[in-house]
Amino acid sequence: SKPSASTKANDFDICHERRTFQTHLLLVTIMTPTIRAAAQAIANCDFLLVATGAGMSADSGLPTYSQVAQNPIYDQQGIDYADLCRIQCCRDHPSLFYGFWGSCFNLYQETTPHVGYAILKRWCDRKEEPKTAQQEQGQGGEHIQVARYFHYTSNVDGHLRRVGIPKDRIHEMHGTVETWMGMGTRNNVGDTTTTHPPPTLPSFPPIMIEVDPSLRFPVNAQTLELSFE
């Protein structure tokens, strides 16, 4: 009898999976010496500098910078990611500003960091292990242990913190949604078009606010704005 269309499709899927597996096996075989050399270099290095970007977040299922503001509600208003990052948005449309960043905070807190973060944490933990030959001399003559790693990241999701990397071993070049800054203030902050002096307003030094990870921002799904009720 003539094979059905579904049988042909199943046979195709099986063949495709077999070819994919064979390709992966070949790549692993070819790359094994390179992977082994990289692992040895990481294990034996005096200092480990880790640089991560959007791809690290994407593997946890998070949107990248080019995707995070892709939404029909923003499109209808002609709003893009850059608009939502500007101080003018915070000043003129606070519900929109806090709605966007509040939804980002909610998403990042509710997403589990992928296994790669745990691997990085293990690498860093090994760099904390006492190694007499690599300890530095303290001012008082005692030997002190120095953290021999550092993270430099463009991600704002705070996932390096989540897996236990100390904050003082991370430079978050764009900041993080877990740390907010309050400033006071001029009405025309960031506005170079006005020729009038700003009104006299009470001001205060910038303050850093660590947001409680259990907090969730109430964001209206129909407008993507923060609900102040």
Disulfide bonds with the S-S distance in Angstrom:
none
